[in-house]
Structure formats: C-alpha cells, structure tokens
Amino acid sequence: MAHWIRFEHQGQAGFGVVENGSIKVHAGDMFGGAQPTGAIVPLTAVRVLTPTQPGKMVALWNNFHALAAKLGNPEPPEPLYFLKGSNSFLAHGETIRVPASYSGKVVYEGELGIVIGKRCKAVAEADAPGCIFGYTCINDVTAAEILNKDATFAQWSRAKSFDTFGVFGPVIATGLDPSRLVVKTILNGQERQNYPVADMIFSPLRLVSLISQDMTLEPGDVIACGTSLGVGSMKPGSSVSIVIDGIGTLDNRYE
C-alpha cells in the first residue's frame, strides 16, 4: 500500500509518497512511470493540493441500501450520477466557502472516491481493477435547497458545483480492498456518519465498468461513490472531517 500526495513546496508543485510524516518526492507521471528523486520533504513544510487534477468528478446518487431504505427510494437498476464542476475542487486544509448567491442549507456528504489510473472506455467489470489507481476521501458539499427549487428541473449541477464544494484528498491510497472500508464524518468533534462501503448498491468495480460504457474515464478522474445515513447541515465556523481508515482524514472548515 502507498499514499500518494500532491503538494506545493517553496512555490513549486510536486508529488510523492507519504511515509512517517515525510514525503518521498517523485518525478514523472503519478499514474505511470513515477520515479523517486531521492528528495524528502517534511509533510509539515508543504501546502497540500488536491491529490489529482481531475478532468471530471462523477458523483453517485442513491448508491447505498441503508439510505435508499430510509428515504423510501427504490434501488436503481443502473447508476444515477451527476458531474461536479472543476471549479468546485478543494484540497485538504482549505476553506469551504458560503456561496454569495445562496443563503439556504449547505450539507456535508462524506464519501469514498475512486481515482482512475488509466484511460478506460467500455471496460468489463473483470477489467475494472486495472483502471483504478486508488481511493481517496470526498466531501460532496451540497446546497440542498437548490436541488428541487424549480419543479420543472432538478438542479444537480448548480447545487453541487459552487466554488469549493468538491472537496477531496488528502491522499490517494493504493492497494486497498474498498469493501472493507468504513466512511466517517466528524462535524465539530461529533461523529455524524459511520457507514460501511460494503453496503453500496453498485460496487467500485461495477461503477467503473458501467460509467465507462457512457463516457471515457481518464487518468486522474474521480468517481464519488455516493453517501449513506447521517447527512446534515453545516453552519459557518464549522470544522468537518471525512475519515476513512486506511486512506486518511480530510479536514476542512466551512466559513
């Protein structure tokens, strides 16, 4: 297992592997042919960046049995998803901002993220493992009152794509079995979400296969696997953490 990170140090962007509080700096392409440079930088000396620069973030709705049952939603026969705008992407440690054009409820959604490692189009589920580089933590922040504000059009893109609403990181963990993971959300020191990834309706491998039938997935793209029970609102001044043991903790403030 490895934990890959992107960072800024002394005005320069770089990437590497986190080990014992330091980063072993690499050169080349994270997703193919990365080589250690021999340089080591303390984690405390860098600004953490989003662990990849996705062309797109594909995000799932209604992908957990428990939440579907609670909301009375039928389990979908195929993945239901939307896209989050690249303007929304935000790194660990940065601030989620209250939108200037919206004054309603803003909610956190702790999720597992799949990071694509190579170009994949119409792949079979059996071949999906070769398309996945690793996994990350996601906070799919949502302006909840916009979603169904207009009865004629569900506003998924707007509700999910305000600046700073696509939070992910701090690292990409490789070599994990996602079915053994648990997603937790901590709001102001109190646990609000704690659910097993194994409760997914569509597993990570199935998601990669099915979504790739619709659109080509490129290296660095991210699939947000959807959330489960415990979603709630954040008030300005809140701290929010998405914790997935084996990956890490994604910490941000909402201001």
URGI-V684265 format. One record per residue. N is the residue number from 0. SS is DSSP state (H for helix, E for strand, - for the rest). PHI is phi in degrees with one decimal (none if undefined). OMEGA is omega in degrees with one decimal (999 if undefined). Layout:
n->N ss->SS phi->PHI omega->OMEGA
n->N ss->SS phi->PHI omega->OMEGA
This chain:
n->0 ss->- phi->none omega->176.2
n->1 ss->E phi->-137.6 omega->176.3
n->2 ss->E phi->-118.0 omega->-178.2
n->3 ss->E phi->-90.2 omega->-177.3
n->4 ss->E phi->-139.3 omega->168.2
n->5 ss->E phi->-108.3 omega->-173.9
n->6 ss->E phi->-152.9 omega->171.1
n->7 ss->E phi->-119.2 omega->-179.4
n->8 ss->E phi->-139.5 omega->-179.9
n->9 ss->- phi->53.3 omega->175.0
n->10 ss->- phi->81.1 omega->-178.3
n->11 ss->E phi->-118.7 omega->176.2
n->12 ss->E phi->-83.1 omega->177.6
n->13 ss->E phi->-154.0 omega->176.6
n->14 ss->E phi->-148.0 omega->-179.8
n->15 ss->E phi->-179.9 omega->-176.7
n->16 ss->E phi->-112.8 omega->179.8
n->17 ss->E phi->-84.3 omega->176.2
n->18 ss->E phi->-145.2 omega->174.0
n->19 ss->- phi->52.0 omega->175.1
n->20 ss->- phi->79.9 omega->177.6
n->21 ss->E phi->-128.6 omega->177.8
n->22 ss->E phi->-113.1 omega->170.4
n->23 ss->E phi->-85.0 omega->-171.6
n->24 ss->E phi->-69.7 omega->177.2
n->25 ss->E phi->-121.0 omega->174.9
n->26 ss->E phi->-127.6 omega->180.0
n->27 ss->E phi->98.6 omega->-176.5
n->28 ss->E phi->-113.3 omega->-179.9
n->29 ss->- phi->-53.5 omega->-172.9
n->30 ss->- phi->-91.2 omega->178.3
n->31 ss->E phi->-178.4 omega->176.1
n->32 ss->E phi->85.9 omega->177.4
n->33 ss->E phi->-65.3 omega->-178.0
n->34 ss->E phi->-129.3 omega->177.2
n->35 ss->E phi->-65.5 omega->179.2
n->36 ss->E phi->-90.9 omega->-174.1
n->37 ss->E phi->95.6 omega->178.7
n->38 ss->E phi->-77.6 omega->176.9
n->39 ss->E phi->-129.9 omega->-178.0
n->40 ss->E phi->-122.9 omega->176.0
n->41 ss->E phi->-62.8 omega->178.9
n->42 ss->H phi->-59.4 omega->-179.4
n->43 ss->H phi->-71.0 omega->-176.2
n->44 ss->H phi->-95.5 omega->-173.9
n->45 ss->- phi->-118.8 omega->166.6
n->46 ss->E phi->-99.7 omega->-177.2
n->47 ss->E phi->-74.6 omega->174.9
n->48 ss->- phi->-102.3 omega->171.0
n->49 ss->- phi->-58.1 omega->-171.3
n->50 ss->- phi->-70.0 omega->171.2
n->51 ss->- phi->-147.5 omega->176.0
n->52 ss->- phi->-115.5 omega->-171.3
n->53 ss->- phi->-69.6 omega->166.7
n->54 ss->- phi->-71.5 omega->178.4
n->55 ss->- phi->-156.1 omega->169.7
n->56 ss->E phi->-117.0 omega->178.3
n->57 ss->E phi->-95.2 omega->-172.4
n->58 ss->E phi->-124.2 omega->-173.2
n->59 ss->E phi->-90.6 omega->170.8
n->60 ss->E phi->-117.2 omega->174.0
n->61 ss->- phi->55.2 omega->-178.6
n->62 ss->- phi->-119.1 omega->177.1
n->63 ss->E phi->-130.9 omega->-178.3
n->64 ss->H phi->-57.5 omega->-173.7
n->65 ss->H phi->-63.8 omega->-178.4
n->66 ss->H phi->-71.5 omega->176.8
n->67 ss->H phi->-60.0 omega->179.5
n->68 ss->H phi->-65.3 omega->-178.8
n->69 ss->H phi->-65.0 omega->-178.0
n->70 ss->H phi->-83.1 omega->-178.1
n->71 ss->- phi->71.9 omega->179.7
n->72 ss->- phi->-90.6 omega->173.4
n->73 ss->- phi->-65.5 omega->177.8
n->74 ss->- phi->-71.9 omega->-172.4
n->75 ss->- phi->-71.9 omega->177.4
n->76 ss->- phi->-78.4 omega->177.2
n->77 ss->- phi->-147.3 omega->-177.2
n->78 ss->- phi->-60.3 omega->174.6
n->79 ss->E phi->-105.7 omega->-173.5
n->80 ss->E phi->-145.2 omega->177.6
n->81 ss->E phi->-138.7 omega->177.2
n->82 ss->E phi->-114.7 omega->172.6
n->83 ss->E phi->-100.1 omega->-179.2
n->84 ss->- phi->-64.5 omega->-179.2
n->85 ss->H phi->-64.1 omega->175.9
n->86 ss->H phi->-63.0 omega->-175.0
n->87 ss->H phi->-83.1 omega->-169.9
n->88 ss->E phi->-67.0 omega->-173.7
n->89 ss->E phi->-143.1 omega->-176.3
n->90 ss->- phi->-93.4 omega->169.3
n->91 ss->- phi->-50.9 omega->176.5
n->92 ss->- phi->86.8 omega->179.0
n->93 ss->- phi->-88.5 omega->-171.5
n->94 ss->E phi->-101.8 omega->171.3
n->95 ss->E phi->-75.9 omega->-172.5
n->96 ss->- phi->-105.6 omega->172.4
n->97 ss->- phi->-64.2 omega->-179.8
n->98 ss->- phi->-65.0 omega->179.1
n->99 ss->- phi->-70.3 omega->-173.1
n->100 ss->- phi->-100.9 omega->-175.3
n->101 ss->- phi->-148.5 omega->-177.4
n->102 ss->- phi->-120.8 omega->-177.8
n->103 ss->- phi->-88.7 omega->-175.4
n->104 ss->- phi->-72.6 omega->174.7
n->105 ss->E phi->-116.3 omega->-174.7
n->106 ss->E phi->-117.6 omega->171.4
n->107 ss->E phi->-91.1 omega->172.0
n->108 ss->- phi->-143.5 omega->178.9
n->109 ss->E phi->-74.9 omega->-173.8
n->110 ss->E phi->-146.8 omega->167.5
n->111 ss->E phi->-84.0 omega->176.7
n->112 ss->E phi->-114.5 omega->174.3
n->113 ss->E phi->-96.5 omega->177.2
n->114 ss->E phi->-106.5 omega->-178.7
n->115 ss->E phi->-76.7 omega->-176.2
n->116 ss->- phi->-108.8 omega->176.4
n->117 ss->- phi->-151.5 omega->-178.2
n->118 ss->- phi->-60.0 omega->179.3
n->119 ss->E phi->-139.6 omega->-178.7
n->120 ss->- phi->-140.0 omega->176.9
n->121 ss->- phi->52.2 omega->-179.0
n->122 ss->- phi->-86.0 omega->173.0
n->123 ss->- phi->-73.9 omega->179.6
n->124 ss->H phi->-58.9 omega->179.5
n->125 ss->H phi->-63.9 omega->-179.4
n->126 ss->H phi->-96.8 omega->-176.0
n->127 ss->H phi->-62.1 omega->178.9
n->128 ss->H phi->-55.3 omega->179.0
n->129 ss->H phi->-70.7 omega->179.4
n->130 ss->H phi->-94.6 omega->-174.9
n->131 ss->E phi->-97.6 omega->176.1
n->132 ss->E phi->-80.3 omega->-178.5
n->133 ss->E phi->178.3 omega->-172.5
n->134 ss->E phi->-134.4 omega->-178.6
n->135 ss->E phi->-140.6 omega->176.9
n->136 ss->E phi->-95.8 omega->-179.3
n->137 ss->E phi->-133.9 omega->165.6
n->138 ss->E phi->-116.5 omega->-179.2
n->139 ss->E phi->-85.3 omega->-175.8
n->140 ss->- phi->-68.9 omega->-172.1
n->141 ss->E phi->-139.2 omega->169.8
n->142 ss->E phi->-83.5 omega->-164.5
n->143 ss->H phi->-60.9 omega->-173.5
n->144 ss->H phi->-79.3 omega->178.1
n->145 ss->H phi->-85.1 omega->-172.9
n->146 ss->- phi->-47.0 omega->-175.6
n->147 ss->- phi->-116.9 omega->-178.8
n->148 ss->- phi->-61.8 omega->178.9
n->149 ss->E phi->-104.5 omega->-175.6
n->150 ss->- phi->-64.7 omega->-176.8
n->151 ss->- phi->-94.3 omega->-173.6
n->152 ss->E phi->-157.9 omega->176.9
n->153 ss->- phi->-75.1 omega->-170.6
n->154 ss->- phi->-94.9 omega->-179.3
n->155 ss->H phi->-64.2 omega->-175.5
n->156 ss->H phi->-62.4 omega->-178.7
n->157 ss->H phi->-67.4 omega->-177.0
n->158 ss->H phi->-63.6 omega->-172.9
n->159 ss->H phi->-104.2 omega->-168.6
n->160 ss->- phi->-120.4 omega->170.6
n->161 ss->- phi->-57.9 omega->174.5
n->162 ss->- phi->-50.4 omega->176.6
n->163 ss->- phi->78.2 omega->-175.7
n->164 ss->- phi->-92.4 omega->179.4
n->165 ss->E phi->-112.6 omega->-169.9
n->166 ss->E phi->-91.7 omega->176.7
n->167 ss->E phi->-154.9 omega->-178.0
n->168 ss->E phi->133.3 omega->-1.7
n->169 ss->E phi->-79.8 omega->-174.9
n->170 ss->E phi->-135.0 omega->166.7
n->171 ss->E phi->-110.8 omega->178.9
n->172 ss->E phi->-95.1 omega->178.6
n->173 ss->E phi->-107.6 omega->175.4
n->174 ss->- phi->76.1 omega->-179.0
n->175 ss->- phi->-100.6 omega->166.9
n->176 ss->- phi->-95.8 omega->-173.9
n->177 ss->H phi->-63.4 omega->-177.8
n->178 ss->H phi->-66.7 omega->-179.2
n->179 ss->H phi->-97.1 omega->-174.4
n->180 ss->- phi->-86.3 omega->176.0
n->181 ss->E phi->-129.1 omega->179.9
n->182 ss->E phi->-100.8 omega->177.3
n->183 ss->E phi->-124.9 omega->171.8
n->184 ss->E phi->-121.4 omega->179.8
n->185 ss->E phi->-115.0 omega->178.7
n->186 ss->E phi->-113.1 omega->-179.9
n->187 ss->- phi->50.7 omega->175.8
n->188 ss->- phi->82.8 omega->-179.0
n->189 ss->E phi->-112.5 omega->179.3
n->190 ss->E phi->-70.1 omega->-179.3
n->191 ss->E phi->-114.8 omega->177.0
n->192 ss->E phi->-130.8 omega->176.6
n->193 ss->E phi->-161.1 omega->-173.9
n->194 ss->E phi->-143.3 omega->-178.3
n->195 ss->E phi->-83.8 omega->175.5
n->196 ss->H phi->-62.0 omega->-178.5
n->197 ss->H phi->-62.0 omega->179.3
n->198 ss->H phi->-82.4 omega->179.7
n->199 ss->E phi->-60.7 omega->172.1
n->200 ss->- phi->-73.1 omega->176.2
n->201 ss->- phi->-113.4 omega->-178.7
n->202 ss->- phi->-67.2 omega->177.2
n->203 ss->H phi->-53.6 omega->-179.1
n->204 ss->H phi->-64.8 omega->179.7
n->205 ss->H phi->-68.6 omega->177.8
n->206 ss->H phi->-60.7 omega->-179.6
n->207 ss->H phi->-59.3 omega->-179.6
n->208 ss->H phi->-62.6 omega->-174.4
n->209 ss->H phi->-69.8 omega->179.9
n->210 ss->H phi->-66.1 omega->-179.6
n->211 ss->H phi->-70.6 omega->172.0
n->212 ss->H phi->-72.0 omega->-176.7
n->213 ss->H phi->-91.8 omega->-174.3
n->214 ss->- phi->-146.8 omega->177.7
n->215 ss->- phi->-71.2 omega->176.8
n->216 ss->E phi->-99.0 omega->-175.2
n->217 ss->- phi->-110.7 omega->176.8
n->218 ss->- phi->-53.8 omega->-178.8
n->219 ss->- phi->94.1 omega->175.1
n->220 ss->- phi->-61.2 omega->-177.3
n->221 ss->E phi->-125.5 omega->171.1
n->222 ss->E phi->-110.5 omega->174.4
n->223 ss->E phi->-87.2 omega->-166.6
n->224 ss->- phi->-76.7 omega->-177.4
n->225 ss->- phi->93.2 omega->-175.9
n->226 ss->- phi->-120.7 omega->-179.8
n->227 ss->- phi->-129.2 omega->-173.1
n->228 ss->- phi->-62.9 omega->171.2
n->229 ss->- phi->103.5 omega->177.4
n->230 ss->- phi->-62.0 omega->179.3
n->231 ss->E phi->-155.1 omega->-174.1
n->232 ss->E phi->-90.1 omega->176.0
n->233 ss->- phi->-114.6 omega->174.1
n->234 ss->- phi->-103.7 omega->177.0
n->235 ss->- phi->-52.9 omega->-175.8
n->236 ss->- phi->97.5 omega->-178.6
n->237 ss->E phi->-77.5 omega->167.0
n->238 ss->E phi->-108.2 omega->-177.7
n->239 ss->E phi->-137.2 omega->-179.6
n->240 ss->E phi->-129.2 omega->170.8
n->241 ss->E phi->-105.1 omega->-173.4
n->242 ss->E phi->-119.7 omega->172.9
n->243 ss->E phi->-130.8 omega->-179.7
n->244 ss->- phi->-58.8 omega->-174.9
n->245 ss->- phi->101.1 omega->175.2
n->246 ss->- phi->-110.2 omega->179.7
n->247 ss->E phi->150.4 omega->-177.0
n->248 ss->E phi->-125.8 omega->177.7
n->249 ss->E phi->-100.2 omega->-175.2
n->250 ss->E phi->-108.5 omega->175.3
n->251 ss->E phi->-149.8 omega->171.0
n->252 ss->E phi->-112.0 omega->176.3
n->253 ss->E phi->-114.6 omega->-176.0
n->254 ss->- phi->-132.1 omega->999
